[in-house]
Amino acid sequence: MILTVMFVSGKVYDYFQVPQNVFENFRSSFSKGNFLNRFIKGRFNFQKREVIS
């Protein structure tokens, strides 16, 4: 599963092969940033999207 995250800055990242349970826990977490830092960053491959404004 690909988890797409848009940051407040407007930057968009895709995180690849995120298990369904991690995806669901991220969506239901109180602090998305805290969850992202603890359980996603550094654990899954990612790619920054080019955002056309």
C-alpha positions as CSV (number, residue, x, y, z in Angstrom):
1,M,0.0,0.0,0.0
2,I,1.2,3.5,-0.7
3,L,0.8,6.1,2.0
4,T,0.7,9.6,0.6
5,V,1.4,12.4,3.1
6,M,1.1,16.1,2.5
7,F,3.0,18.3,4.9
8,V,1.9,21.7,6.1
9,S,4.6,23.1,3.8
10,G,2.8,21.7,0.8
11,K,5.4,19.0,0.1
12,V,4.0,15.6,-0.8
13,Y,5.7,12.3,-0.1
14,D,4.7,8.7,-1.0
15,Y,5.8,6.0,1.4
16,F,5.8,2.5,-0.2
17,Q,4.8,-0.9,1.0
18,V,3.2,0.4,4.2
19,P,1.2,-2.4,5.8
20,Q,-2.6,-1.9,6.2
21,N,-2.4,-1.8,10.0
22,V,0.3,0.9,10.0
23,F,-1.8,2.9,7.5
24,E,-4.9,2.6,9.6
25,N,-3.0,3.4,12.8
26,F,-1.6,6.5,11.1
27,R,-5.1,7.7,10.0
28,S,-6.5,7.2,13.5
29,S,-3.5,8.7,15.4
30,F,-4.0,11.9,17.3
31,S,-0.7,13.4,16.2
32,K,0.1,12.5,12.6
33,G,3.5,14.1,12.8
34,N,4.5,12.1,15.9
35,F,3.3,8.8,14.4
36,L,5.1,9.5,11.1
37,N,8.3,10.2,12.9
38,R,8.1,7.2,15.2
39,F,6.7,4.5,12.9
40,I,7.1,5.5,9.2
41,K,10.1,7.6,8.6
42,G,13.3,5.5,8.2
43,R,11.2,2.3,7.9
44,F,9.7,2.6,4.5
45,N,11.1,3.6,1.1
46,F,9.7,6.9,0.0
47,Q,9.7,9.4,-2.9
48,K,9.0,13.1,-2.9
49,R,6.4,14.1,-5.4
50,E,6.9,17.1,-7.7
51,V,4.0,19.4,-6.9
52,I,2.9,21.8,-9.6
53,S,1.4,24.9,-8.3
